[in-house]
């Protein structure tokens, strides 16, 4: 069977709009993975729900068709398993960078490591890595870094770490699990842990194991996909973590045309449906009304 035949046959079970969970291998850029999936499944319109650095592996969500409009709602929390190496600092805070500092690792106990990690739980200001997509004066920081331009002060931003725990300490390696909100850099976390411990560190391994409601165990590799061994999640089933509202006909017209729908809707985000289960959009509860924030279907 040819590659094109595999592609054609695998398309038989693909909805026109939906998402696919893909396990990205280490050494591949997220955009490269996206392009391979688009070619493999002949997807015209597709995007991803968040990048992973080339050295990292794990869960990438590919959204296609109308599902590309769901990127901001797929899941704010992301779970990682990472390993940091103490005593070695790189200019990228990961193994792909140049070593800029090497230090002796002090004798540390597991309790000291746990105490240090626990200091990063909660809401705090995190300094972004030099090699990051964050912009300074309209230009990505990684572009400035690659051109050798000096950045006097790296920007910081508020991040949230819900859970962080030590999985193993085998000097000079610290293996940890972290559940954090969107925008939290695991490379910065490793860098800052190393700084507190007095020897520096970089993130040498990283695997993303979940994004919102979606888990790595339900994903497929590119090899699986070439054999047609994967599942696509339909557009209307793509937001299982949001409570659902089913509107009546009069409410549907108001909602899809930007109007509030009266009723008791406690504060929070909702997936809004019609009585046939079609996903109409995302609504924001205002206690006694729901306000549309994103409309997918115009009735």
Buried (B, 14 or more C-beta within 10 A) or exposed (E): EEEEEBBBEBBEEBBEBBBBBBBBBBEBEBEEBBEBBBEBBEBEEBBBBBBBBBBBBBBBBBBBBBBBBBBEBBBBBBBBBBBBBBBBBBBBBBBBBEEEEEBEBEEBEEEBBBEBBEEBBEEBEBBBBBBBEBEBEEEBBBEBBEEEEEEEEBBEEEBBBBEBEBEEBEEBBBBBBBBBBBBBBBBBBBBBBBEBBEBBBBBBBBBBBBBBBBEBEBBBBBEBBBEBEBEBBBBBEBBEBBEEBBBEEEBBEBBBEEEBBEBEBEEEBBBBBBEEEBBBBBBBBEEEBBBBBBBBBEE
